């Protein structure tokens, strides 16, 4: 898959196919980071204004959390939080 990311969720016995942008966001979460840091990193790769980027990433994070694929870490750990 050269255009996205395929997540294998062994706990739920399923595959989650992410498009290019979502795959990029996923890879940015290799280490916990704040929402602000995630937006800044995404904007370095995509030609997108800050507000649109924030909305897209917040929506994506909400979806990933609903699916149990991303968790919100404590703010002091630099997590993808809305702080």
N, C-alpha and C positions, 0 to 999 in steps of 0.2 A: 504494500500500500504506500505509494509515493505521494499521495495527495492528502492523507489524513492519518489518523491513529486508530488502531483497533485495540480496545480494552477487553481483556479477558477477565470477567468477574467470576472466579471459580466458586465463590461462596454461594452465588445465585445461579450458577451453571448457565451463564449467558455471555454474549458478546455485545459490546457497545461500539459502534462505528462512529467516529468523530470526523467531521469535515476538516478541511485545512485549518481554518481559524480556530475551531474548538480544539483541534489537536495541538495547535501552537499554545493555546491557553493551558492545556493539560501539561505540556512539557515545561511550561513556566512554573508549574507547581511541584517540581521535583523537590524543592525545599519550601517550607512554609514561608509565606510572604503576605504583606498587607495588601488590601485592595488597591491602595494608592500605588504601591510598587508594581503590582500586576498590571495596572492600567498603563503606567509609564513604560514598562517593558513591551506591552502589546503595541503601544503607539510607535515604538521604535521600529516595529516590523510592518505595521499597516498604516496606510495613509487615511487616518480617521481622526475626527475631532475628539477632544477629551470627553465631552458629555455623551456622545454617541458610544464611545468606547466603554465608558463607565456603565451605561445602561445595558449594553450587550454582555459585558462580563458579569454584571450582577444577575442578569437573567440566566446566563449559562451556569453560574455558581449555584443559584437556587435550584436549577434543574438537576445538577450533579449531586447536590445535597439531598434532594427528594429521592434520587435513585440510590442513595447510600454510597456514592463513589467518592465524595469529598466531604470532609468534616471540618467544622470550624474549630480551630485551635485557639487556646487562650491568646489574647491580644499581645501579651508580653513575649510570646514566642514568634511574633511577626506573622501571624496567620492571615489568611485571606478573609479578613473581617471587614465590616463596614465602618470601622472607627476612623 
